Amino acid sequence: MQVKSAGLLLRTHKLLVYLTKLSLFSILLSIAGCLNYTQEVHLYPDGSGKMKINYWMNLPENEDTTTINKIGIFNRELIEKEFSSAYTVLNNVEVYIDSVDSTTHALIDLNFAHIDSLNNVKVFEDFQFSLKDGASGQKIFSQFIPPIATGFGIDGSEYIITYVYKFSGTIITHNAQIEDGQTLTWNYTLAEIGSGKTISVTFRPFKLKETPYWIYVLSGIVLLIVIIFLFRKKKD
């Protein structure tokens, strides 16, 4: 997808917000390309989980990438520094060019001890991750999507932000556009985000160590057989 106006570049979704405040932003207006950001999260019953981020754009072949490298949008070392923290385990960071469509990609794969702890990571400080108790046996999860100012004649409808969450539990209510079993998906253009959006889900998490019912039945049968055997042996 080609963009007539200049494109925003980002290291992450938060960097996309930050770039609008930089003086270098006016220089980046000369770079054409469509920006996409996808964040996939698997949230476990205890609040821990794993996250994969993939953002990419189509950069002109003849474009000087000096400014891009200074900002660190597709600089592997700077991305690692941005996502490294006491609250995350960084599994992998990869930057590559897709030969099929010439798009430049950045992939980040990390684990987190608790979804709330991500609020202490600088790159996520505006996301307001929250996981709290709801009704009996239920959890309420939410995440804020910060507003992103485009300005300078940039068409915010040309940029796609996608959030995919898989919950280890039974989903009760949500405001996602797509539901597929335990997986929910939100898709927004920057124009649709406007002053900000909030992802919201109520779910009943699976029990961490739930013993299957048949185990109790089998144990009862075994116990009964032992008692009968001992009783008969005593009579003999």
LUMKEVO-517285 format. One record per residue (C-alpha): residue in three letters; x, y, z. Coordinates in steps of 0.1 Angstrom, whole numbers, plus 5000, padded with zeros to 4 digits. Example, Ala and Ser with C-alpha at 12.3 -4.5 7.8 and 13.67 -1.06 7.14 Angstrom:
REM residues 2
ala512349555078ser513749895071
This chain:
REM residues 236
met500050005000gln501550334989val501050665007lys500850994988ser501851205018ala504851155040gly504950865064leu505550845101leu508350605112leu508550435146arg510550215168thr507350115185his503850245188lys504950475215leu507850605194leu505250685167val503650915193tyr507051065202leu508151125166thr505451395161lys507351615186leu510751585170ser512351845148leu513551565126phe509951485118ser509751745090ile512651565073leu510951235075leu507951385056ser509851325024ile509850945030ala506850765014gly505550435028cys502650265046leu503150195082asn501749895100tyr501949785136thr500849455150gln501049355187glu500148995197val499848895233his499048565250leu497848645285tyr498048355311pro495748305341asp498348445366gly498748775346ser502048675330gly502448625293lys504348665261met504248945235lys505248965198ile505449305180asn505949345143tyr506049685126trp506949745090met506749995062asn507750025025leu510750255021pro511750404987glu514850224973asn516750544968glu515950705001asp518850805023thr518250615056thr520750815077thr517950995095ile516050675101asn519150505116lys519750805139ile516250765153gly516750395157ile513450285141phe515049975124asn518249965145arg518449635162glu520749745191leu518550045199ile515349835198glu516949595223lys517849875246glu514350015244phe512649695253ser515149555279ser513949595315ala513649425348tyr510049345339thr510649175306val512648885291leu513748975256asn513748655235asn514548795201val514849115181glu515049095143val515249355116tyr514949245079ile513749345045asp511049135029ser512249054993val508648994982asp507349344987ser510549534998thr509049625032thr511449675061his510349495093ala511249495130leu510249195151ile510249195189asp509548875209leu509448905247asn507948755279phe506648955309ala506048855345his502749035348ile500849255323asp500649545348ser504449545351leu504749665315asn503550005327asn507050035343val508749985309lys509350325293val508250225258phe504850125273glu504350395299asp501350545281phe499550225275gln497950185309phe497849805311ser495449685338leu494349345350lys492149345381asp489549125398gly485949155386ala482948955396ser483448615414gly486148425395gln486448685367lys489148925356ile488949255338phe491649345314ser492149685297gln494849865276phe494850225264ile495850305229pro497350655230pro496350925205ile498850975176ala498951315161thr499551295123gly499251655111phe501351805083gly498751685058ile499351325066asp496351095061gly495950885093ser493750635075glu496850505057tyr498350355089ile497050035104ile497449945141thr496449585151tyr496149425185val495649055189tyr495048905224lys494648545233phe493248475268ser493748165288gly490148155299thr486548195289ile485748535274ile482548695288thr482449055273his484749255251asn484849545226ala487049375199gln486049375163ile486849005158glu486448705181asp487848365173gly487548135203gln489848275230thr491548525206leu490348875201thr491449125175trp491249505173asn492149695141tyr492350075139thr493750335115leu495450625132ala492450845122glu490150605140ile492250615172gly491550985175ser491951095211gly492650745222lys490950405224thr490650155252ile490749775248ser488449605273val487849245281thr486149055309phe487048685311arg487048395335pro490648255337phe491247885336lys492447745369leu496247705371lys496147355386glu492747225380thr492446845387pro490346665360tyr487046525374trp487946175362ile491046165385tyr488746185415val486445915401leu489345685394ser490945745428gly487545665444ile487245335425val490845235434leu490245325471leu487045115471ile488844815456val491544835482ile488944855510ile487044555496phe490344355492leu491444435528phe487944345542arg487944005524lys491543935535lys490544005571lys487643765569asp489843495555
